[in-house]
């Protein structure tokens, strides 16, 4: 999984996140966390569209390269974060995992409550955890 550098600009009520390696790809939100979450979704959709159009995805540039580019353009830098690129391969793969029986019961109950299969629930939870970076 690739991680791309993203630049965060913020004020009290509006935050923006842009990803220099993907010009035109950005996220926004009322909080920094919301903006980063939006940028993570935006990157995934932006990259999926590029792949569907037969375009190659850019390799993540180093912080030094991006910082030099911003300095040359005279752009200020408020905050830098990494955004993971999580692309679907559009082909499910069977996986055999072991979980505590109580945890599995809870997963199944929560999945049903959301109208999801166990697999969809676990995949969604994994994507959320990876995107959060913790």
DAQUI-V912389 format. One record per residue. N is the residue number from 1. RES is the residue in one small letter. PHI is phi in degrees with one decimal (* if undefined). OMEGA is omega as a letter, one per 40 degrees, with the letter a starting at -180 (999 if undefined). NEAR is the number of other C-alpha atoms within 10 Angstrom. Layout:
n;res;phi;omega;near
N;RES;PHI;OMEGA;NEAR
N;RES;PHI;OMEGA;NEAR
//
This chain:
n;res;phi;omega;near
1;x;*;i;8
2;x;-87.5;i;11
3;x;-122.7;a;15
4;x;-109.2;i;23
5;x;-73.0;i;19
6;x;-127.8;a;27
7;x;-105.3;a;22
8;x;-107.2;i;22
9;x;-119.9;a;18
10;x;-143.7;i;18
11;x;-132.4;a;10
12;x;-65.1;a;8
13;x;-119.4;a;9
14;x;-139.3;i;14
15;x;-124.5;i;19
16;x;-129.5;i;22
17;x;-133.8;i;27
18;x;-124.8;a;23
19;x;-115.1;a;23
20;x;-57.2;i;18
21;x;-72.7;i;16
22;x;-127.6;a;16
23;x;-53.9;a;8
24;x;93.1;i;12
25;x;-98.3;a;19
26;x;-152.8;i;23
27;x;-132.6;i;22
28;x;-149.0;i;22
29;x;-173.9;i;18
30;x;-74.9;i;14
31;x;-128.3;i;16
32;x;-61.7;a;20
33;x;-60.8;i;13
34;x;-64.1;i;17
35;x;-66.8;i;23
36;x;-66.1;i;27
37;x;-60.2;i;20
38;x;-65.1;i;18
39;x;-66.0;i;26
40;x;-63.7;i;26
41;x;-64.8;a;18
42;x;-61.9;i;20
43;x;-62.4;a;25
44;x;-60.7;a;19
45;x;-68.3;i;16
46;x;-60.1;a;18
47;x;-66.7;i;20
48;x;-62.2;i;19
49;x;-64.2;i;12
50;x;-61.6;i;13
51;x;-61.8;i;13
52;x;-62.1;i;10
53;x;-85.9;i;9
54;x;80.7;i;9
55;x;-85.3;i;11
56;x;-81.0;i;10
57;x;-80.8;i;13
58;x;-70.8;i;10
59;x;-72.1;i;10
60;x;-61.5;i;14
61;x;-82.7;i;13
62;x;-75.9;i;10
63;x;-60.3;a;13
64;x;-60.7;i;9
65;x;-65.5;a;10
66;x;-67.4;i;17
67;x;-61.8;i;14
68;x;-63.8;i;11
69;x;-62.9;i;13
70;x;-65.0;i;14
71;x;-63.6;i;12
72;x;-63.9;i;9
73;x;-88.7;a;9
74;x;70.2;a;9
75;x;-88.2;i;10
76;x;-74.7;i;11
77;x;-121.1;i;12
78;x;-86.3;a;9
79;x;-155.6;i;11
80;x;-120.5;i;15
81;x;-134.0;i;14
82;x;-102.1;i;16
83;x;-114.8;i;25
84;x;-78.9;i;22
85;x;-101.3;a;20
86;x;-112.0;a;19
87;x;-98.9;i;14
88;x;-74.3;i;9
89;x;-92.3;i;8
90;x;61.7;i;6
91;x;-147.4;i;6
92;x;-66.9;i;8
93;x;-124.5;i;6
94;x;-71.3;i;7
95;x;-134.0;i;7
96;x;-100.3;a;4
97;x;-124.0;i;5
98;x;-113.3;i;7
99;x;-135.1;i;8
100;x;-59.2;a;8
101;x;-58.4;i;9
102;x;-65.4;i;9
103;x;-63.6;a;10
104;x;-63.1;i;13
105;x;-61.5;i;12
106;x;-65.9;i;12
107;x;-58.3;a;17
108;x;-62.4;i;18
109;x;-63.6;a;14
110;x;-67.3;i;15
111;x;-63.0;i;17
112;x;-59.6;a;13
113;x;-61.5;a;9
114;x;-98.9;a;10
115;x;72.6;a;11
116;x;-114.1;i;15
117;x;-79.4;i;14
118;x;-57.7;a;16
119;x;-62.2;a;15
120;x;-64.5;i;12
121;x;-63.4;a;17
122;x;-64.9;i;15
123;x;-63.9;i;12
124;x;-62.8;i;13
125;x;-63.3;i;12
126;x;-66.1;i;12
127;x;-61.0;i;13
128;x;-60.5;a;13
129;x;-66.8;i;11
130;x;-64.5;a;15
131;x;-62.5;i;19
132;x;-72.8;i;14
133;x;71.5;i;10
134;x;-149.4;999;6
//
